[in-house]
Structure formats: structure tokens, C-alpha cells
Amino acid sequence: MDVTLILDRADYLEPDPSAWVVSIARQLIYGLPVDSGRTRVAVITYGDNATVNFDLVRYSKTTDMSNALSFGYMGQRSHIQVSIRYDTIRYDTIR
């Protein structure tokens, strides 16, 4: 199973949403069978632009993914459509 987490880092989530966003993302990752190789996870963050924090093939261990989930406050607008469009393009190229 392939899972992409799309995380909003927009400024309306003040003062600093990163702590709870990362916490929720980590809980989701730890609930998936990643270490068994049955699930691949990608993380994309968005605000004004989309950023691939890691793609489906970068990490194969839950702890590595969890450690990679750290980012600060961006203070940007929320444009989820940019992230979804970006993820769709990336998914089509790595299948």
C-alpha cells in the first residue's frame, strides 16, 4: 500500500502548528505496517508551494520516517490544490 501524507503548514495554524502536525503524522506512520515492507509512505507539505519532504522510496523503516518529520513554522497561505497536483504528478512518475 502506498500512502502520501499531505500536511498543511499555512499561517492560519498559528502560533506554531508543526508540533501537533508532526505528532499526528508520526502516530499515523507508527500505525502502518511500514517495517514489514507492505506499506510505503511519502510526506508532502504545502503552504504557498508544495515540498516533498520524502518520497515513497526514501525510507523503509518507521523510525527513519519519524525522525525525518521535523520542520519549522512556514507562515504561508494554504494552497492544498498545489500539493495534490504535485503529488499526482510525482505518483505518476514513480509507479
DOKOL-936615 format. One record per atom (N, C-alpha, C): residue number from 0; residue in three letters; chain; atom name; x, z, y. Coordinates in pm, whole numbers, plus 50000, padded with zeros to 5 digits. Layout:
N
+-----+--------+--------+-------+-------+-------+-------+
| num | residu | chaine | atome |     x |     z |     y |
+-----+--------+--------+-------+-------+-------+-------+
| NUM |    ALA |      A |    CA |     X |     Z |     Y |
...
+-----+--------+--------+-------+-------+-------+-------+
! end
This chain:
95
+-----+--------+--------+-------+-------+-------+-------+
| num | residu | chaine | atome |     x |     z |     y |
+-----+--------+--------+-------+-------+-------+-------+
|   0 |    MET |      A |     N | 50085 | 50000 | 49884 |
|   0 |    MET |      A |    CA | 50000 | 50000 | 50000 |
|   0 |    MET |      A |     C | 50090 | 50000 | 50123 |
|   1 |    ASP |      A |     N | 50055 | 49921 | 50222 |
|   1 |    ASP |      A |    CA | 50126 | 49917 | 50349 |
|   1 |    ASP |      A |     C | 50040 | 49984 | 50455 |
|   2 |    VAL |      A |     N | 50101 | 50075 | 50532 |
|   2 |    VAL |      A |    CA | 50031 | 50149 | 50636 |
|   2 |    VAL |      A |     C | 50110 | 50134 | 50765 |
|   3 |    THR |      A |     N | 50039 | 50100 | 50873 |
|   3 |    THR |      A |    CA | 50102 | 50097 | 51005 |
|   3 |    THR |      A |     C | 50031 | 50199 | 51093 |
|   4 |    LEU |      A |     N | 50109 | 50294 | 51145 |
|   4 |    LEU |      A |    CA | 50057 | 50391 | 51240 |
|   4 |    LEU |      A |     C | 50079 | 50336 | 51380 |
|   5 |    ILE |      A |     N | 49974 | 50327 | 51457 |
|   5 |    ILE |      A |    CA | 49982 | 50278 | 51595 |
|   5 |    ILE |      A |     C | 49954 | 50397 | 51685 |
|   6 |    LEU |      A |     N | 50057 | 50442 | 51756 |
|   6 |    LEU |      A |    CA | 50049 | 50566 | 51833 |
|   6 |    LEU |      A |     C | 50048 | 50539 | 51983 |
|   7 |    ASP |      A |     N | 49948 | 50594 | 52049 |
|   7 |    ASP |      A |    CA | 49931 | 50579 | 52194 |
|   7 |    ASP |      A |     C | 50024 | 50677 | 52266 |
|   8 |    ARG |      A |     N | 50101 | 50623 | 52361 |
|   8 |    ARG |      A |    CA | 50190 | 50707 | 52442 |
|   8 |    ARG |      A |     C | 50159 | 50689 | 52590 |
|   9 |    ALA |      A |     N | 50033 | 50672 | 52623 |
|   9 |    ALA |      A |    CA | 49993 | 50645 | 52761 |
|   9 |    ALA |      A |     C | 49988 | 50772 | 52845 |
|  10 |    ASP |      A |     N | 49987 | 50753 | 52977 |
|  10 |    ASP |      A |    CA | 49995 | 50866 | 53069 |
|  10 |    ASP |      A |     C | 49870 | 50951 | 53076 |
|  11 |    TYR |      A |     N | 49756 | 50903 | 53027 |
|  11 |    TYR |      A |    CA | 49636 | 50986 | 53033 |
|  11 |    TYR |      A |     C | 49641 | 51100 | 52931 |
|  12 |    LEU |      A |     N | 49741 | 51100 | 52845 |
|  12 |    LEU |      A |    CA | 49759 | 51205 | 52746 |
|  12 |    LEU |      A |     C | 49852 | 51315 | 52796 |
|  13 |    GLU |      A |     N | 49857 | 51335 | 52927 |
|  13 |    GLU |      A |    CA | 49946 | 51434 | 52986 |
|  13 |    GLU |      A |     C | 49913 | 51574 | 52940 |
|  14 |    PRO |      A |     N | 50004 | 51668 | 52950 |
|  14 |    PRO |      A |    CA | 50134 | 51654 | 53012 |
|  14 |    PRO |      A |     C | 50239 | 51587 | 52922 |
|  15 |    ASP |      A |     N | 50240 | 51618 | 52794 |
|  15 |    ASP |      A |    CA | 50335 | 51553 | 52703 |
|  15 |    ASP |      A |     C | 50271 | 51545 | 52566 |
|  16 |    PRO |      A |     N | 50217 | 51430 | 52534 |
|  16 |    PRO |      A |    CA | 50144 | 51417 | 52408 |
|  16 |    PRO |      A |     C | 50232 | 51403 | 52285 |
|  17 |    SER |      A |     N | 50362 | 51384 | 52306 |
|  17 |    SER |      A |    CA | 50447 | 51348 | 52193 |
|  17 |    SER |      A |     C | 50446 | 51454 | 52082 |
|  18 |    ALA |      A |     N | 50438 | 51581 | 52117 |
|  18 |    ALA |      A |    CA | 50442 | 51685 | 52015 |
|  18 |    ALA |      A |     C | 50325 | 51675 | 51918 |
|  19 |    TRP |      A |     N | 50203 | 51663 | 51970 |
|  19 |    TRP |      A |    CA | 50089 | 51658 | 51877 |
|  19 |    TRP |      A |     C | 50075 | 51521 | 51813 |
|  20 |    VAL |      A |     N | 50114 | 51414 | 51881 |
|  20 |    VAL |      A |    CA | 50109 | 51281 | 51819 |
|  20 |    VAL |      A |     C | 50206 | 51276 | 51701 |
|  21 |    VAL |      A |     N | 50328 | 51327 | 51722 |
|  21 |    VAL |      A |    CA | 50428 | 51330 | 51615 |
|  21 |    VAL |      A |     C | 50381 | 51420 | 51501 |
|  22 |    SER |      A |     N | 50322 | 51533 | 51533 |
|  22 |    SER |      A |    CA | 50272 | 51625 | 51431 |
|  22 |    SER |      A |     C | 50167 | 51558 | 51342 |
|  23 |    ILE |      A |     N | 50072 | 51490 | 51403 |
|  23 |    ILE |      A |    CA | 49967 | 51422 | 51326 |
|  23 |    ILE |      A |     C | 50027 | 51310 | 51242 |
|  24 |    ALA |      A |     N | 50118 | 51232 | 51301 |
|  24 |    ALA |      A |    CA | 50181 | 51123 | 51227 |
|  24 |    ALA |      A |     C | 50258 | 51177 | 51107 |
|  25 |    ARG |      A |     N | 50330 | 51287 | 51125 |
|  25 |    ARG |      A |    CA | 50406 | 51347 | 51013 |
|  25 |    ARG |      A |     C | 50311 | 51394 | 50903 |
|  26 |    GLN |      A |     N | 50200 | 51455 | 50942 |
|  26 |    GLN |      A |    CA | 50104 | 51501 | 50841 |
|  26 |    GLN |      A |     C | 50050 | 51383 | 50761 |
|  27 |    LEU |      A |     N | 50022 | 51272 | 50829 |
|  27 |    LEU |      A |    CA | 49975 | 51153 | 50759 |
|  27 |    LEU |      A |     C | 50080 | 51100 | 50662 |
|  28 |    ILE |      A |     N | 50203 | 51092 | 50709 |
|  28 |    ILE |      A |    CA | 50312 | 51040 | 50626 |
|  28 |    ILE |      A |     C | 50333 | 51128 | 50504 |
|  29 |    TYR |      A |     N | 50333 | 51260 | 50523 |
|  29 |    TYR |      A |    CA | 50353 | 51351 | 50410 |
|  29 |    TYR |      A |     C | 50237 | 51347 | 50311 |
|  30 |    GLY |      A |     N | 50121 | 51297 | 50354 |
|  30 |    GLY |      A |    CA | 50007 | 51285 | 50264 |
|  30 |    GLY |      A |     C | 50004 | 51156 | 50185 |
|  31 |    LEU |      A |     N | 50101 | 51069 | 50209 |
|  31 |    LEU |      A |    CA | 50105 | 50939 | 50140 |
|  31 |    LEU |      A |     C | 50213 | 50938 | 50031 |
|  32 |    PRO |      A |     N | 50193 | 50859 | 49926 |
|  32 |    PRO |      A |    CA | 50292 | 50853 | 49817 |
|  32 |    PRO |      A |     C | 50410 | 50761 | 49852 |
|  33 |    VAL |      A |     N | 50483 | 50798 | 49957 |
|  33 |    VAL |      A |    CA | 50595 | 50717 | 50004 |
|  33 |    VAL |      A |     C | 50713 | 50726 | 49909 |
|  34 |    ASP |      A |     N | 50751 | 50847 | 49872 |
|  34 |    ASP |      A |    CA | 50870 | 50867 | 49788 |
|  34 |    ASP |      A |     C | 50860 | 50798 | 49653 |
|  35 |    SER |      A |     N | 50739 | 50776 | 49606 |
|  35 |    SER |      A |    CA | 50722 | 50710 | 49476 |
|  35 |    SER |      A |     C | 50739 | 50559 | 49487 |
|  36 |    GLY |      A |     N | 50747 | 50509 | 49611 |
|  36 |    GLY |      A |    CA | 50762 | 50365 | 49632 |
|  36 |    GLY |      A |     C | 50629 | 50291 | 49633 |
|  37 |    ARG |      A |     N | 50519 | 50363 | 49622 |
|  37 |    ARG |      A |    CA | 50387 | 50299 | 49621 |
|  37 |    ARG |      A |     C | 50332 | 50272 | 49760 |
|  38 |    THR |      A |     N | 50394 | 50331 | 49863 |
|  38 |    THR |      A |    CA | 50345 | 50314 | 49999 |
|  38 |    THR |      A |     C | 50462 | 50289 | 50094 |
|  39 |    ARG |      A |     N | 50444 | 50190 | 50181 |
|  39 |    ARG |      A |    CA | 50541 | 50164 | 50288 |
|  39 |    ARG |      A |     C | 50472 | 50194 | 50420 |
|  40 |    VAL |      A |     N | 50548 | 50249 | 50514 |
|  40 |    VAL |      A |    CA | 50490 | 50290 | 50642 |
|  40 |    VAL |      A |     C | 50571 | 50229 | 50757 |
|  41 |    ALA |      A |     N | 50499 | 50179 | 50857 |
|  41 |    ALA |      A |    CA | 50559 | 50134 | 50982 |
|  41 |    ALA |      A |     C | 50498 | 50214 | 51095 |
|  42 |    VAL |      A |     N | 50572 | 50229 | 51203 |
|  42 |    VAL |      A |    CA | 50521 | 50300 | 51321 |
|  42 |    VAL |      A |     C | 50545 | 50214 | 51444 |
|  43 |    ILE |      A |     N | 50437 | 50193 | 51519 |
|  43 |    ILE |      A |    CA | 50442 | 50120 | 51645 |
|  43 |    ILE |      A |     C | 50383 | 50211 | 51751 |
|  44 |    THR |      A |     N | 50453 | 50224 | 51863 |
|  44 |    THR |      A |    CA | 50400 | 50299 | 51976 |
|  44 |    THR |      A |     C | 50363 | 50199 | 52086 |
|  45 |    TYR |      A |     N | 50268 | 50237 | 52168 |
|  45 |    TYR |      A |    CA | 50228 | 50148 | 52275 |
|  45 |    TYR |      A |     C | 50193 | 50225 | 52401 |
|  46 |    GLY |      A |     N | 50210 | 50158 | 52510 |
|  46 |    GLY |      A |    CA | 50173 | 50202 | 52643 |
|  46 |    GLY |      A |     C | 50151 | 50072 | 52718 |
|  47 |    ASP |      A |     N | 50241 | 50041 | 52810 |
|  47 |    ASP |      A |    CA | 50237 | 49910 | 52875 |
|  47 |    ASP |      A |     C | 50278 | 49800 | 52777 |
|  48 |    ASN |      A |     N | 50366 | 49833 | 52684 |
|  48 |    ASN |      A |    CA | 50415 | 49739 | 52584 |
|  48 |    ASN |      A |     C | 50416 | 49807 | 52448 |
|  49 |    ALA |      A |     N | 50425 | 49727 | 52345 |
|  49 |    ALA |      A |    CA | 50436 | 49780 | 52210 |
|  49 |    ALA |      A |     C | 50583 | 49786 | 52170 |
|  50 |    THR |      A |     N | 50618 | 49892 | 52095 |
|  50 |    THR |      A |    CA | 50754 | 49910 | 52045 |
|  50 |    THR |      A |     C | 50747 | 49942 | 51897 |
|  51 |    VAL |      A |     N | 50821 | 49869 | 51817 |
|  51 |    VAL |      A |    CA | 50829 | 49901 | 51675 |
|  51 |    VAL |      A |     C | 50933 | 50012 | 51660 |
|  52 |    ASN |      A |     N | 50887 | 50131 | 51624 |
|  52 |    ASN |      A |    CA | 50979 | 50242 | 51602 |
|  52 |    ASN |      A |     C | 51048 | 50226 | 51467 |
|  53 |    PHE |      A |     N | 50973 | 50185 | 51367 |
|  53 |    PHE |      A |    CA | 51033 | 50139 | 51242 |
|  53 |    PHE |      A |     C | 50933 | 50053 | 51167 |
|  54 |    ASP |      A |     N | 50987 | 49955 | 51094 |
|  54 |    ASP |      A |    CA | 50900 | 49862 | 51021 |
|  54 |    ASP |      A |     C | 50880 | 49909 | 50877 |
|  55 |    LEU |      A |     N | 50807 | 49830 | 50801 |
|  55 |    LEU |      A |    CA | 50769 | 49869 | 50665 |
|  55 |    LEU |      A |     C | 50886 | 49887 | 50569 |
|  56 |    VAL |      A |     N | 50997 | 49825 | 50595 |
|  56 |    VAL |      A |    CA | 51108 | 49831 | 50500 |
|  56 |    VAL |      A |     C | 51223 | 49920 | 50544 |
|  57 |    ARG |      A |     N | 51214 | 49981 | 50659 |
|  57 |    ARG |      A |    CA | 51327 | 50058 | 50711 |
|  57 |    ARG |      A |     C | 51351 | 50187 | 50633 |
|  58 |    TYR |      A |     N | 51246 | 50261 | 50601 |
|  58 |    TYR |      A |    CA | 51260 | 50390 | 50533 |
|  58 |    TYR |      A |     C | 51181 | 50391 | 50403 |
|  59 |    SER |      A |     N | 51238 | 50453 | 50302 |
|  59 |    SER |      A |    CA | 51168 | 50465 | 50174 |
|  59 |    SER |      A |     C | 51147 | 50610 | 50133 |
|  60 |    LYS |      A |     N | 51189 | 50703 | 50217 |
|  60 |    LYS |      A |    CA | 51173 | 50847 | 50191 |
|  60 |    LYS |      A |     C | 51092 | 50912 | 50302 |
|  61 |    THR |      A |     N | 51004 | 51000 | 50264 |
|  61 |    THR |      A |    CA | 50917 | 51071 | 50359 |
|  61 |    THR |      A |     C | 50998 | 51146 | 50463 |
|  62 |    THR |      A |     N | 51102 | 51217 | 50421 |
|  62 |    THR |      A |    CA | 51180 | 51296 | 50516 |
|  62 |    THR |      A |     C | 51251 | 51208 | 50618 |
|  63 |    ASP |      A |     N | 51300 | 51092 | 50576 |
|  63 |    ASP |      A |    CA | 51365 | 51000 | 50670 |
|  63 |    ASP |      A |     C | 51265 | 50950 | 50775 |
|  64 |    MET |      A |     N | 51144 | 50917 | 50731 |
|  64 |    MET |      A |    CA | 51041 | 50873 | 50825 |
|  64 |    MET |      A |     C | 51006 | 50985 | 50922 |
|  65 |    SER |      A |     N | 50988 | 51103 | 50870 |
|  65 |    SER |      A |    CA | 50952 | 51217 | 50954 |
|  65 |    SER |      A |     C | 51059 | 51244 | 51059 |
|  66 |    ASN |      A |     N | 51184 | 51237 | 51018 |
|  66 |    ASN |      A |    CA | 51294 | 51259 | 51113 |
|  66 |    ASN |      A |     C | 51301 | 51149 | 51218 |
|  67 |    ALA |      A |     N | 51260 | 51029 | 51185 |
|  67 |    ALA |      A |    CA | 51264 | 50916 | 51279 |
|  67 |    ALA |      A |     C | 51152 | 50924 | 51383 |
|  68 |    LEU |      A |     N | 51055 | 51010 | 51359 |
|  68 |    LEU |      A |    CA | 50942 | 51023 | 51452 |
|  68 |    LEU |      A |     C | 50975 | 51121 | 51564 |
|  69 |    SER |      A |     N | 51050 | 51074 | 51659 |
|  69 |    SER |      A |    CA | 51074 | 51156 | 51777 |
|  69 |    SER |      A |     C | 51088 | 51063 | 51897 |
|  70 |    PHE |      A |     N | 51008 | 51091 | 51996 |
|  70 |    PHE |      A |    CA | 51012 | 51012 | 52118 |
|  70 |    PHE |      A |     C | 50953 | 51096 | 52230 |
|  71 |    GLY |      A |     N | 50996 | 51069 | 52350 |
|  71 |    GLY |      A |    CA | 50951 | 51146 | 52465 |
|  71 |    GLY |      A |     C | 50831 | 51085 | 52534 |
|  72 |    TYR |      A |     N | 50793 | 51147 | 52638 |
|  72 |    TYR |      A |    CA | 50679 | 51105 | 52718 |
|  72 |    TYR |      A |     C | 50711 | 50975 | 52791 |
|  73 |    MET |      A |     N | 50621 | 50878 | 52783 |
|  73 |    MET |      A |    CA | 50645 | 50749 | 52845 |
|  73 |    MET |      A |     C | 50577 | 50736 | 52981 |
|  74 |    GLY |      A |     N | 50458 | 50790 | 52998 |
|  74 |    GLY |      A |    CA | 50386 | 50779 | 53124 |
|  74 |    GLY |      A |     C | 50345 | 50637 | 53158 |
|  75 |    GLN |      A |     N | 50286 | 50568 | 53063 |
|  75 |    GLN |      A |    CA | 50243 | 50431 | 53085 |
|  75 |    GLN |      A |     C | 50093 | 50420 | 53065 |
|  76 |    ARG |      A |     N | 50040 | 50302 | 53093 |
|  76 |    ARG |      A |    CA | 49898 | 50277 | 53069 |
|  76 |    ARG |      A |     C | 49876 | 50252 | 52921 |
|  77 |    SER |      A |     N | 49752 | 50258 | 52879 |
|  77 |    SER |      A |    CA | 49717 | 50238 | 52739 |
|  77 |    SER |      A |     C | 49669 | 50096 | 52716 |
|  78 |    HIS |      A |     N | 49743 | 50021 | 52636 |
|  78 |    HIS |      A |    CA | 49708 | 49883 | 52603 |
|  78 |    HIS |      A |     C | 49715 | 49864 | 52452 |
|  79 |    ILE |      A |     N | 49618 | 49918 | 52379 |
|  79 |    ILE |      A |    CA | 49622 | 49910 | 52233 |
|  79 |    ILE |      A |     C | 49616 | 49766 | 52183 |
|  80 |    GLN |      A |     N | 49552 | 49679 | 52256 |
|  80 |    GLN |      A |    CA | 49542 | 49540 | 52211 |
|  80 |    GLN |      A |     C | 49680 | 49476 | 52200 |
|  81 |    VAL |      A |     N | 49774 | 49516 | 52286 |
|  81 |    VAL |      A |    CA | 49912 | 49465 | 52279 |
|  81 |    VAL |      A |     C | 49974 | 49508 | 52147 |
|  82 |    SER |      A |     N | 49954 | 49633 | 52110 |
|  82 |    SER |      A |    CA | 50012 | 49685 | 51987 |
|  82 |    SER |      A |     C | 49951 | 49620 | 51864 |
|  83 |    ILE |      A |     N | 49821 | 49604 | 51862 |
|  83 |    ILE |      A |    CA | 49755 | 49542 | 51747 |
|  83 |    ILE |      A |     C | 49799 | 49397 | 51732 |
|  84 |    ARG |      A |     N | 49807 | 49325 | 51841 |
|  84 |    ARG |      A |    CA | 49852 | 49186 | 51836 |
|  84 |    ARG |      A |     C | 49997 | 49180 | 51786 |
|  85 |    TYR |      A |     N | 50082 | 49269 | 51834 |
|  85 |    TYR |      A |    CA | 50222 | 49274 | 51794 |
|  85 |    TYR |      A |     C | 50233 | 49307 | 51645 |
|  86 |    ASP |      A |     N | 50156 | 49404 | 51600 |
|  86 |    ASP |      A |    CA | 50158 | 49443 | 51459 |
|  86 |    ASP |      A |     C | 50112 | 49329 | 51370 |
|  87 |    THR |      A |     N | 50011 | 49256 | 51411 |
|  87 |    THR |      A |    CA | 49962 | 49143 | 51332 |
|  87 |    THR |      A |     C | 50069 | 49036 | 51318 |
|  88 |    ILE |      A |     N | 50139 | 49008 | 51425 |
|  88 |    ILE |      A |    CA | 50248 | 48910 | 51419 |
|  88 |    ILE |      A |     C | 50359 | 48960 | 51327 |
|  89 |    ARG |      A |     N | 50398 | 49086 | 51341 |
|  89 |    ARG |      A |    CA | 50505 | 49142 | 51256 |
|  89 |    ARG |      A |     C | 50463 | 49141 | 51109 |
|  90 |    TYR |      A |     N | 50340 | 49178 | 51081 |
|  90 |    TYR |      A |    CA | 50293 | 49182 | 50943 |
|  90 |    TYR |      A |     C | 50299 | 49043 | 50879 |
|  91 |    ASP |      A |     N | 50258 | 48944 | 50953 |
|  91 |    ASP |      A |    CA | 50260 | 48808 | 50901 |
|  91 |    ASP |      A |     C | 50402 | 48759 | 50872 |
|  92 |    THR |      A |     N | 50501 | 48811 | 50945 |
|  92 |    THR |      A |    CA | 50638 | 48764 | 50925 |
|  92 |    THR |      A |     C | 50712 | 48839 | 50815 |
|  93 |    ILE |      A |     N | 50666 | 48958 | 50775 |
|  93 |    ILE |      A |    CA | 50739 | 49033 | 50671 |
|  93 |    ILE |      A |     C | 50672 | 49031 | 50536 |
|  94 |    ARG |      A |     N | 50560 | 48963 | 50523 |
|  94 |    ARG |      A |    CA | 50491 | 48960 | 50395 |
|  94 |    ARG |      A |     C | 50564 | 48870 | 50298 |
+-----+--------+--------+-------+-------+-------+-------+
! end
